[in-house]
Amino acid sequence: MWIRERGLLAESFGSDAVKVSVDTGHANCMHGSAGAPPVDHFVKAAGKQLAHVHLQDTDGYADRHWLPGSGTIRWPAVFEALRDCCENPRLVIEVFGQYQADIPQCVARFEEQGLAR
């Protein structure tokens, strides 16, 4: 599957300094507008090479940088994929200015839903 290519490229360097990053909003845009797999498939494809994840939500058509939970990403599937195949990747909530004040509530919602701790 073509989404696995980035992990293979990272592995080819033979260095722990080269890993894969997934931007959930970008992956969701590719899913919504170009027929790519859903976001959790990008996470699974990166596997142990995944080191960094930008958490942002979209409607699947534009890079919106909405708070996670505000768009069409299936967050339970994303967090399940993270638990199943990754070793402590860095998670960064990446939202635009007007949403930044709501980041603590977003994190609390993830915790309440059992998605994060």
Secondary structure as UniProt FT lines:
FT   HELIX           2..4
FT   HELIX           5..12
FT   TURN            13..14
FT   TURN            16..17
FT   STRAND          20..23
FT   HELIX           24..34
FT   HELIX           39..46
FT   HELIX           47..49
FT   STRAND          50..55
FT   TURN            68..69
FT   HELIX           75..85
FT   STRAND          90..93
FT   HELIX           97..100
FT   TURN            101..102
FT   HELIX           103..112
FT   TURN            113..114
//
